[in-house]
C-alpha cells in the first residue's frame, strides 16, 4: 500500500453518547465506515483492476481459440463441455471459471488476502487504524469481508468476460449439460451465475488462510507468496491417490465440483459439502488469525 492510499480514520462517536444502545450504534457505524473505506481503497488500486482484467481475459482467449480453431473444440481435448461454446456463447464463461479455478483465481485472491494485515503493517498504517475505536477483532472482520468482496468480484469478472466474448462471437442457442439434458439461454445464464457463487464460496477458505498468514509478517509479498503456494500444494496433495484419506480435509477438495451445477437436476450436495468444508477452514484460520493478531505487537 502506497502512502497515497492511506485511509482517513473512521469517525468516532460523539462524546455525549451514553448507554449501551448508543455505544452499540457507534460501534456499528464505525465498523461500516471502516468496511466502506477498506473496499474503496481495494477497488481504487490499479493492481486490483489489473487482476480483474486478467481474469476476464481468460474466457475471452478461450472464446477466440474456439472461434478460430473450431476443430480443436470438437477433438475431445480440454473440458468435456468445451464444444458447447459453439452452441451457446455463455459457456465461454463456464469454461473460463473451470480453467481459472486451479491457478488464476487462487493467485489473485492470494495477493489480496496476503496484503490485508501485512500491507498495513509494512507501511506503518496499522497502528493508526488501531488507534481508532475499531478494535483488532473488528479490523480482522472488515479485512476478511473486503477480501470476500474481491472473491465475488473475481468470479464475476470471469463470467463477464465469458458473456462478452460469447455474445460477440457465438450464438445463444441451446446447450447440452453434462447429464445430456438441453437447456436454453436463460437457464444457461442462471447456471453460470450459480457457478460464480460456487467459486466464490470455494475461495473463502483460502481467503481465511491468507488473512492468518498476513498477521505473521510485515512483508506483504511473503504473505502473498505463502498463500498462493499453499493453494498449489493443497491441489497437488489432492491429486495423489496415495493420500485419498487426506483429500476430504483439503480446502481445495471440492473446487472442481463446480461442474456438478451443469447436471440436471443440479447436484446441490456438492455445493453443501463445499460450503461446510470452507466454513470449517474459515473457522480454523479465523481463530488462528484472531489469536495471533490480538497479541501482535504493532509498535515493533
DABELDA-V22859 format. One record per backbone hydrogen bond with DSSP energy under -0.5 kcal/mol. NH is the residue of the N-H (numbers start at 1). CO is the residue of the C=O. Records with the same first field share a line. If there is no record, write none. Layout:
NH = CO / CO
//
This chain:
5 = 2
6 = 3
17 = 14
22 = 18
23 = 19
24 = 20
25 = 21
26 = 22
27 = 23
28 = 24
29 = 25
30 = 26
31 = 27
32 = 28
33 = 29
34 = 30
35 = 31
36 = 32
37 = 33
38 = 34
39 = 35
40 = 36
41 = 37
42 = 38
43 = 39
44 = 40 / 41
45 = 41 / 42
49 = 45
50 = 46
51 = 47
52 = 48
53 = 49
54 = 50
55 = 51
56 = 52
57 = 53
58 = 54 / 55
59 = 55
60 = 56
61 = 57
62 = 58
63 = 59
64 = 60
65 = 61
66 = 62
67 = 63
68 = 64
69 = 65
72 = 69
73 = 69
74 = 70
75 = 72
76 = 73
77 = 72
82 = 79
84 = 81
85 = 82
86 = 83
87 = 84
88 = 84
89 = 171
91 = 88
92 = 89
93 = 90
94 = 90
95 = 91
96 = 92
97 = 93
98 = 94
99 = 95
100 = 96
101 = 97
102 = 98
105 = 100
107 = 103
108 = 104
109 = 105
110 = 106
111 = 107
112 = 108
113 = 109
114 = 110
115 = 111
116 = 113
119 = 115
121 = 117
122 = 118
123 = 119
124 = 120 / 121
125 = 120
126 = 120
129 = 125
130 = 126
131 = 127
132 = 128 / 129
134 = 132
135 = 132
139 = 135
140 = 136
141 = 137
142 = 138
143 = 139
144 = 140
145 = 141
146 = 142
147 = 143
148 = 144
149 = 145
150 = 146
151 = 147
152 = 148
153 = 149
154 = 150
155 = 151
156 = 152
157 = 153
158 = 154
159 = 155
160 = 156
161 = 157
162 = 158
163 = 159
164 = 160
165 = 161
166 = 162
167 = 163
168 = 164
169 = 165
170 = 166
171 = 86
173 = 87
175 = 183
177 = 181
178 = 262
179 = 262
180 = 177
183 = 175
188 = 184
189 = 185
190 = 186
191 = 187
192 = 188
193 = 189
194 = 190
195 = 191
196 = 192
197 = 193
198 = 194
199 = 195
200 = 196
201 = 197
202 = 198
203 = 199 / 200
204 = 201
207 = 203
208 = 204
209 = 205
210 = 206
211 = 207
212 = 208
213 = 209
214 = 210
215 = 211 / 212
216 = 213
217 = 214
220 = 218
222 = 219
223 = 219
224 = 220
225 = 221
226 = 222
227 = 223
228 = 224
229 = 225
230 = 226
231 = 227
232 = 228
233 = 229
234 = 230
235 = 231
236 = 232
237 = 233
238 = 234
239 = 235 / 236
240 = 237
241 = 239
243 = 240
244 = 241
246 = 243
247 = 243
248 = 244
249 = 246
250 = 246 / 247
253 = 250
255 = 252
257 = 254
258 = 255
259 = 256
260 = 257
261 = 258
262 = 259
263 = 260
267 = 260
268 = 266
270 = 267
271 = 267
272 = 268
273 = 269
274 = 270
275 = 271
276 = 272
277 = 273
278 = 274
279 = 275
280 = 276
281 = 277
282 = 278
283 = 279
284 = 280
285 = 281
286 = 282
287 = 283
288 = 284
289 = 285
290 = 286
291 = 287
292 = 288
293 = 289
294 = 290
295 = 292
296 = 293
298 = 296
300 = 297
//
